[in-house]
Structures are given as structure tokens and as C-alpha cells.
Amino acid sequence: MAYPRKPFADMSVDEIQVWLKQTREYLQQKMQREQAYLDRRGAQGIRTPTDEVYQRDLELEADLLRFLDELEQNVSSGL
């Protein structure tokens, strides 16, 4: 994934759709890595305040994925 991206207002619909797809895929992979980390630590009986923050991050990231889905639907329908 290339950063920085162009400003949203300067992107074509195709560019927005590509960015949304790539961002969603990257975010999903990040979430999978974090969940695997938390699962490994949990299996070892380890739970720290940092782990709690990672768990809350996963909840925020899930919400961001839902937002990306909504945004993509709006872009696809021309809104």
C-alpha cells in the first residue's frame, strides 16, 4: 500500500475504489496479526494492559472496516 495517498477530493472514482479495497485488505491483515498475537498470549496465560488496548484497537478497526464498506457502497452508487 502506497502512502501518502492523494486527497480524497482529487481522486477519481476508480482511484477511490482501489484505495478502499487495498485499505480494507491491509486493515484485515493487521487485525488478523493482532488477534493471533492476543491468542498466543492468552494461551500462555498472559494478559497485560497493552493486551487490553490491542483488544480495544481491534474493536475500533472492526468499526473502521464497516465504515469503509459503507463508503465503498456510496462511491459505487455515485453518491
N, CA, C and O of each residue as an XYZ file, in Angstrom:
316
protein
N       0.850     -1.167      0.000
C       0.000      0.000      0.000
C       0.899      1.234      0.000
O       1.816      1.363      0.812
N       0.614      2.110     -0.911
C       1.443      3.304     -1.051
C       0.845      4.469     -0.254
O      -0.355      4.737     -0.320
N       1.692      5.136      0.481
C       1.287      6.342      1.213
C       2.284      7.418      0.888
O       3.432      7.069      0.611
N       1.972      8.657      0.893
C       0.637      9.184      1.166
C      -0.249      9.092     -0.068
O       0.231      9.076     -1.202
N      -1.517      9.032      0.175
C      -2.477      8.997     -0.926
C      -2.826     10.419     -1.335
O      -2.563     11.377     -0.607
N      -3.425     10.536     -2.516
C      -3.919     11.839     -2.945
C      -5.090     12.237     -2.055
O      -5.751     11.375     -1.478
N      -5.351     13.536     -1.941
C      -6.560     13.949     -1.206
C      -7.804     13.315     -1.843
O      -7.886     13.163     -3.061
N      -8.754     12.955     -1.001
C      -9.978     12.303     -1.458
C     -10.642     13.088     -2.582
O     -11.095     12.498     -3.564
N     -10.705     14.389     -2.453
C     -11.378     15.238     -3.459
C     -10.676     15.205     -4.810
O     -11.286     15.505     -5.836
N      -9.385     14.837     -4.815
C      -8.621     14.790     -6.062
C      -8.591     13.401     -6.689
O      -7.994     13.217     -7.751
N      -9.224     12.424     -6.050
C      -9.201     11.056     -6.556
C     -10.399     10.804     -7.464
O     -11.496     11.311     -7.231
N     -10.163     10.009     -8.503
C     -11.272      9.568     -9.348
C     -12.032      8.469     -8.612
O     -11.557      7.940     -7.607
N     -13.204      8.133     -9.117
C     -13.985      7.054     -8.507
C     -13.185      5.757     -8.526
O     -13.176      5.017     -7.542
N     -12.517      5.482     -9.632
C     -11.700      4.259     -9.719
C     -10.574      4.269     -8.688
O     -10.308      3.250     -8.050
N      -9.914      5.413     -8.523
C      -8.842      5.516     -7.532
C      -9.367      5.312     -6.112
O      -8.720      4.666     -5.288
N     -10.535      5.864     -5.840
C     -11.144      5.693     -4.522
C     -11.449      4.225     -4.282
O     -11.160      3.703     -3.205
N     -12.029      3.550     -5.266
C     -12.370      2.143     -5.106
C     -11.124      1.287     -4.882
O     -11.138      0.374     -4.055
N     -10.058      1.576     -5.609
C      -8.807      0.834     -5.416
C      -8.267      1.098     -4.018
O      -7.853      0.169     -3.325
N      -8.270      2.360     -3.601
C      -7.767      2.691     -2.262
C      -8.588      1.998     -1.183
O      -8.031      1.463     -0.224
N      -9.907      2.004     -1.336
C     -10.771      1.348     -0.354
C     -10.471     -0.139     -0.279
O     -10.371     -0.698      0.813
N     -10.327     -0.783     -1.430
C     -10.044     -2.228     -1.460
C      -8.704     -2.524     -0.791
O      -8.615     -3.418      0.050
N      -7.667     -1.779     -1.159
C      -6.336     -2.006     -0.595
C      -6.311     -1.717      0.906
O      -5.696     -2.453      1.678
N      -6.975     -0.655      1.304
C      -7.000     -0.286      2.717
C      -7.747     -1.334      3.529
O      -7.313     -1.703      4.620
N      -8.854     -1.808      3.008
C      -9.628     -2.849      3.697
C      -8.776     -4.113      3.861
O      -8.725     -4.698      4.943
N      -8.111     -4.527      2.783
C      -7.277     -5.732      2.843
C      -6.148     -5.572      3.862
O      -5.878     -6.487      4.640
N      -5.498     -4.425      3.859
C      -4.415     -4.177      4.802
C      -4.934     -4.184      6.241
O      -4.316     -4.774      7.126
N      -6.058     -3.532      6.464
C      -6.625     -3.467      7.803
C      -7.040     -4.857      8.293
O      -6.851     -5.186      9.464
N      -7.606     -5.669      7.399
C      -7.982     -7.029      7.778
C      -6.748     -7.856      8.159
O      -6.780     -8.609      9.131
N      -5.675     -7.714      7.398
C      -4.436     -8.435      7.716
C      -3.864     -7.972      9.050
O      -3.383     -8.782      9.843
N      -3.920     -6.667      9.292
C      -3.440     -6.119     10.566
C      -4.245     -6.689     11.719
O      -3.682     -7.074     12.744
N      -5.554     -6.746     11.555
C      -6.410     -7.286     12.599
C      -6.105     -8.765     12.851
O      -6.095     -9.214     13.997
N      -5.860     -9.508     11.788
C      -5.529    -10.928     11.939
C      -4.221    -11.108     12.704
O      -4.115    -11.987     13.559
N      -3.227    -10.278     12.398
C      -1.944    -10.350     13.127
C      -2.144    -10.035     14.606
O      -1.608    -10.725     15.473
N      -2.914     -8.994     14.884
C      -3.150     -8.607     16.276
C      -3.922     -9.686     17.034
O      -3.613     -9.985     18.187
N      -4.935    -10.270     16.372
C      -5.714    -11.311     17.038
C      -4.854    -12.539     17.297
O      -4.961    -13.160     18.355
N      -4.001    -12.895     16.341
C      -3.101    -14.046     16.531
C      -2.153    -13.785     17.702
O      -1.879    -14.684     18.497
N      -1.661    -12.563     17.804
C      -0.789    -12.177     18.917
C      -1.524    -12.322     20.247
O      -1.001    -12.903     21.198
N      -2.743    -11.789     20.301
C      -3.523    -11.877     21.533
C      -3.865    -13.328     21.868
O      -3.853    -13.710     23.038
N      -4.167    -14.132     20.860
C      -4.466    -15.550     21.090
C      -3.258    -16.287     21.651
O      -3.391    -17.087     22.577
N      -2.077    -16.020     21.091
C      -0.846    -16.660     21.597
C      -0.604    -16.272     23.046
O      -0.288    -17.121     23.878
N      -0.751    -14.996     23.342
C      -0.522    -14.532     24.714
C      -1.554    -15.116     25.667
O      -1.230    -15.498     26.792
N      -2.799    -15.183     25.207
C      -3.838    -15.763     26.037
C      -3.577    -17.233     26.324
O      -3.815    -17.703     27.436
N      -3.090    -17.961     25.324
C      -2.781    -19.381     25.509
C      -1.655    -19.572     26.522
O      -1.563    -20.618     27.164
N      -0.806    -18.568     26.663
C       0.295    -18.621     27.633
C      -0.129    -18.078     28.997
O       0.665    -18.041     29.936
N      -1.386    -17.661     29.091
C      -1.881    -17.115     30.347
C      -1.404    -15.703     30.627
O      -1.363    -15.267     31.778
N      -1.042    -14.990     29.566
C      -0.530    -13.628     29.715
C      -1.612    -12.649     29.275
O      -2.207    -12.800     28.208
N      -1.855    -11.659     30.098
C      -2.807    -10.586     29.762
C      -2.327     -9.327     30.466
O      -2.331     -9.256     31.695
N      -1.918     -8.343     29.694
C      -1.378     -7.102     30.246
C      -2.265     -5.926     29.823
O      -3.146     -6.087     28.979
N      -2.035     -4.748     30.404
C      -2.781     -3.569     29.948
C      -2.588     -3.305     28.452
O      -3.508     -2.829     27.787
N      -1.425     -3.604     27.927
C      -1.193     -3.427     26.482
C      -2.094     -4.364     25.686
O      -2.622     -3.980     24.642
N      -2.273     -5.587     26.172
C      -3.169     -6.524     25.500
C      -4.603     -5.997     25.496
O      -5.329     -6.153     24.514
N      -4.997     -5.376     26.600
C      -6.339     -4.787     26.673
C      -6.503     -3.682     25.631
O      -7.556     -3.560     25.005
N      -5.460     -2.884     25.453
C      -5.508     -1.817     24.448
C      -5.590     -2.420     23.053
O      -6.355     -1.936     22.218
N      -4.816     -3.468     22.788
C      -4.893     -4.140     21.483
C      -6.305     -4.660     21.228
O      -6.807     -4.577     20.107
N      -6.938     -5.190     22.256
C      -8.299     -5.694     22.097
C      -9.252     -4.555     21.745
O     -10.113     -4.713     20.878
N      -9.107     -3.426     22.401
C      -9.948     -2.263     22.070
C      -9.634     -1.751     20.660
O     -10.529     -1.311     19.939
N      -8.348     -1.813     20.275
C      -7.978     -1.417     18.917
C      -8.699     -2.276     17.889
O      -9.162     -1.773     16.865
N      -8.792     -3.581     18.165
C      -9.486     -4.484     17.245
C     -10.946     -4.080     17.079
O     -11.498     -4.173     15.982
N     -11.566     -3.637     18.153
C     -12.958     -3.194     18.076
C     -13.083     -1.938     17.219
O     -14.007     -1.820     16.414
N     -12.160     -1.010     17.390
C     -12.156      0.198     16.564
C     -11.906     -0.155     15.101
O     -12.568      0.375     14.209
N     -10.959     -1.043     14.857
C     -10.644     -1.440     13.486
C     -11.834     -2.120     12.816
O     -12.065     -1.917     11.624
N     -12.585     -2.916     13.556
C     -13.785     -3.544     13.000
C     -14.795     -2.469     12.590
O     -15.445     -2.582     11.551
N     -14.918     -1.433     13.410
C     -15.812     -0.335     13.066
C     -15.310      0.403     11.828
O     -16.109      0.799     10.979
N     -14.011      0.591     11.717
C     -13.441      1.239     10.535
C     -13.693      0.405      9.279
O     -13.951      0.957      8.209
N     -13.619     -0.910      9.404
C     -13.938     -1.774      8.253
C     -15.383     -1.582      7.815
O     -15.666     -1.497      6.620
N     -16.295     -1.514      8.774
C     -17.702     -1.278      8.432
C     -17.862      0.074      7.730
O     -18.627      0.198      6.774
N     -17.137      1.079      8.212
C     -17.197      2.397      7.589
C     -16.664      2.338      6.160
O     -17.259      2.927      5.257
N     -15.562      1.642      5.945
C     -15.018      1.503      4.590
C     -16.028      0.826      3.671
O     -16.169      1.215      2.512
N     -16.729     -0.183      4.179
C     -17.763     -0.845      3.389
C     -18.874      0.134      3.007
O     -19.313      0.165      1.857
N     -19.325      0.932      3.979
C     -20.365      1.921      3.704
C     -19.885      2.946      2.691
O     -20.619      3.322      1.777
N     -18.659      3.390      2.858
C     -18.093      4.374      1.934
C     -18.019      3.805      0.524
O     -18.350      4.486     -0.447
N     -17.583      2.557      0.417
C     -17.492      1.934     -0.903
C     -18.879      1.808     -1.549
O     -19.026      2.023     -2.752
N     -19.876      1.466     -0.760
C     -21.241      1.374     -1.310
C     -21.701      2.727     -1.843
O     -22.318      2.808     -2.905
N     -21.396      3.787     -1.097
C     -21.782      5.128     -1.536
C     -21.039      5.558     -2.789
O     -21.621      6.170     -3.685
N     -19.750      5.237     -2.849
C     -18.949      5.598     -4.026
C     -19.463      4.813     -5.248
O     -19.599      5.363     -6.341
N     -19.742      3.533     -5.038
C     -20.212      2.692     -6.145
C     -21.567      3.143     -6.676
O     -21.850      3.005     -7.866
N     -22.404      3.684     -5.792
C     -23.728      4.134     -6.232
C     -23.725      5.566     -6.717
O     -24.761      6.099     -7.114
N     -22.539      6.198     -6.683
C     -22.425      7.540     -7.219
C     -22.769      8.660     -6.274
O     -22.943      9.799     -6.708
N     -22.874      8.369     -4.992
C     -23.227      9.410     -4.012
C     -22.003     10.196     -3.594
O     -22.106     11.111     -2.777
